[in-house]
Structure formats: C-alpha cells, structure tokens
Amino acid sequence: MQTHKEIDTRGLNCPLPILKAKKALADMESGELLKVLATDVGSLRDFQAFAKQTGNELVEQQTVGEEYIHVLRRR
C-alpha cells in the first residue's frame, strides 16, 4: 500500500504514538494515508478508538512480529 507519510513510534508507549499520529495528520491533506509503526501492544485498540473519535479512517492494522502497523486515511 502506498502511503503519503510514515512515522516511527517504535519504543514509545501510550499516548505518544497517538499524539505523534495526530500531529502528522494535521499536516496532511484530506484523503492522504499515514503509516504508523509501533511496538506498544495497546496501540491496536488505541488507534481503533482514535479513528472513531476523530473521523479519520483506520484503513489497515497489521502485526508483524512484535511490531504493529497502522494505516490511517486523513478525513
């Protein structure tokens, strides 16, 4: 999947991955895709809740080894 921006939040715990994603999304155009790399297992449910609360679409979530990949579409 082609994304417009990628941020690395590996090694950071809640709420930092969400805060960094929120900041990145603020600088993006509507419809663009943001890829977030994380290692916090809680980020799976955190990004689901974040998407519901903000109206940004959670396009994809993957678990690769001990890493979690979240793809959000800017509203």
C-alpha positions in Angstrom: 0.0 0.0 0.0 1.4 3.4 -1.0 1.3 5.9 1.9 2.0 9.6 1.8 3.8 9.8 5.2 5.3 7.3 7.6 6.1 7.9 11.3 8.1 5.6 13.6 6.8 5.4 17.1 8.6 2.1 18.0 9.7 2.0 21.6 7.1 4.6 22.6 4.2 3.8 24.9 0.7 5.3 25.1 -0.2 8.1 24.5 2.9 9.1 22.4 2.1 7.0 19.3 -1.4 8.6 19.1 -0.1 12.1 19.8 2.6 11.8 17.1 0.0 10.5 14.6 -2.4 13.3 15.5 0.4 15.9 14.8 1.3 14.2 11.5 -2.3 14.0 10.3 -2.7 17.8 11.0 0.0 18.5 8.4 -1.6 16.2 5.7 -4.3 16.8 3.1 -7.7 15.1 3.2 -7.6 11.6 1.8 -3.8 11.1 2.3 -2.6 8.0 4.1 -0.4 7.9 7.2 1.5 4.8 8.2 2.4 4.4 11.9 5.0 1.9 13.1 4.6 1.0 16.8 5.7 -1.6 19.3 3.1 -0.8 22.0 0.5 -3.7 22.0 -2.0 -1.2 23.3 -1.7 0.8 20.1 -4.0 -1.7 18.4 -7.1 -0.6 20.4 -5.8 2.9 20.8 -5.8 3.6 17.1 -9.2 2.0 16.7 -10.6 4.4 19.3 -8.7 7.3 17.9 -10.2 6.7 14.4 -13.7 6.6 15.8 -13.2 9.8 17.9 -11.6 11.9 15.1 -13.3 10.7 12.0 -10.1 9.6 10.4 -10.4 6.2 8.7 -8.4 3.2 10.1 -7.6 1.6 6.7 -5.4 -1.3 8.0 -3.8 -2.8 11.0 -1.1 -5.5 10.9 1.0 -7.3 13.4 4.5 -8.2 12.1 6.5 -10.0 14.7 6.5 -7.6 17.7 5.6 -4.6 15.6 2.2 -3.1 14.8 1.5 -1.2 11.6 -1.5 1.2 11.5 -2.6 3.0 8.3 -4.9 5.9 8.7 -6.7 8.0 6.0 -6.9 11.7 6.8 -10.5 12.9 6.9 
